[in-house]
């Protein structure tokens, strides 16, 4: 083939369809691409929305399930609290319904016992009174057994923050064990440091449960000596918050170091269940839970044959509420007076000595009757003696007899355990008798009474006090009784009539308010549970409305834990539990008559 021919061949042009170069084709491709991208994006967004809707649906289901669970839990808690309150109310109602007729029964038996009787009849009435005391002790024992069960239920509840009087709470706790302490020969005492505010904000109910459980435990290992409560403020925090330390001390058998270390180890465990804390009893397990709930911790110290001290601290607030019971106006003018205290128990001796120092009284202390006589011989300017009843070698009665031989005009206040009443045969020796543990407001009034009265007048009063018109002449007062039970009305009226008083009776709180609105009374004996308006509400109204305030004494069958404090918070001045004994009524009238007399003089 010719080479030149090959070189002269021209390549054919590439044929491209014309529409591919057209403008409308490019526009179509662009639109299709844009539409495809939009459809893809729309599908993807819809899928995400569906996924989000599904997640929201599941979260809503879970939220509804959680809400239902919370409502169910709250309802279960409310039902449990309602059941617990119902049980507490039932127990309170039972004890009230038992004590109300017992008050009439024991009161009438006491009235009968003071009337002329032959020996056989007097034996019958003594049996009635003894059986009444035994039944009351049985009721208190049954209620004490329920305290531990209530503590178990309450250890998982939220705190209840309310104003409460610390001194009243401690006295209320020790009152529960007064008869038991007397039976076994143990002294009860309490001491509050000056750095502790009188009124606190916290859960007083749980605090009392802790103290009662620890004291009940102390009784199991203590047969002689004393059980005491000591309170100190150990730390002050901002916003008026305080760490308060409580110590429950006993002089029992104590524990060896091996057992003590096991208990201390279990107290430090984060979970104090019965399975993990095998060395802790149920009482201590509950106490630790309650203390932990109140922001504190529980500790124990013990020495074999010397005793045990359980200490715990709780977080509370200092209350702004003032406490009028701490003013002690009756001690005005007693500064510098010299008073002798006689008690073989060092704890009780120190507690009373410190209290007298707070009142700026000069105390002398003696741990035996022999030492007391020596002090009196050297210090002839001592003006009053406070002596324990039960002491070794020479008891309070024999000591008082010896004092009267040398100083006939010496006023003597006797301290006795609840139930020790043999001293009544020698009542002319004493200006008054106080039950242990000694209550500060009662001690102040009896000291003031002893210092301001001549002994000759007091002896005449003591010899004639029971069922004598001279009592009302000695302590004149206008008395109003608020009581709905007819038998109790009759019994109390007869008792006060024999003391020389004429009283006015109301059957409910509304009648009491109506009566005091147009007539002035010095003292009101107020039942708590009454129809239409109870005694608590009536007392609150009286405190709010009246210009001239009477003394209000709760006289009630409500003796459950917290009842005494509830009466005082409502504005009542004192508390007597039913069945009321004649001596208790007389002692109460005598105690408050001095304040009534001072008010009338002013």
Buried (B, 14 or more C-beta within 10 A) or exposed (E): EEEEEEEEEEEEEEEEEEEEEEEEEEEEEEEEEEEEEEEEEEEEEEEEEEEEEEEEEEEEEEEEEEEEEEEEEEEEEEEEEEEBEEBBEEBBBBBBEBBBBBBBBBBBBBBBBBEEBEEEEBEBBEEBBEEBBEBBBEBBEEBBEBBBEBBBBBBEBEBEEEBBBBBBBBBBBBBBBBBBBBEEEBBBBBBBEEEBBBBBBBBBBBBBBBBBBBBBBBBEBBEEBBBBBBBBBEEEEEEEBBBBBBBBBBBBBBBEEEEBEBBBEBBEEEEBEEEEBEBBBEBBBBBBBBBBBBBBEBBBBBEEEEBBBBBBBBBBBBBEBEBEBEEBEBBEEBEEBBBBBBBBBEBBBBBBBBBBEEBEBBBBBBBBBBBBBEBBEEEEEBBBBBBBBBBEEBBBBEBBEBBBEEBEEBBBBBBBBBBBBEBEEBBEBBBBBBBBBBBBBBBBBBBBBBBEBEBEEBBBBBEBBBBBEBBBEBBBBBBBBBBBBEBBBBBBBBBBBBBBBEBBBBBBBBBBBEBBEEEEBBBBBBBBBBEEBBBBBBBBBBEEEBEEEBBBBBBBBBBBBBBBBBBBBBBBBBBBBBBBBBBEBBBBBBBBBBBBBEEEEE
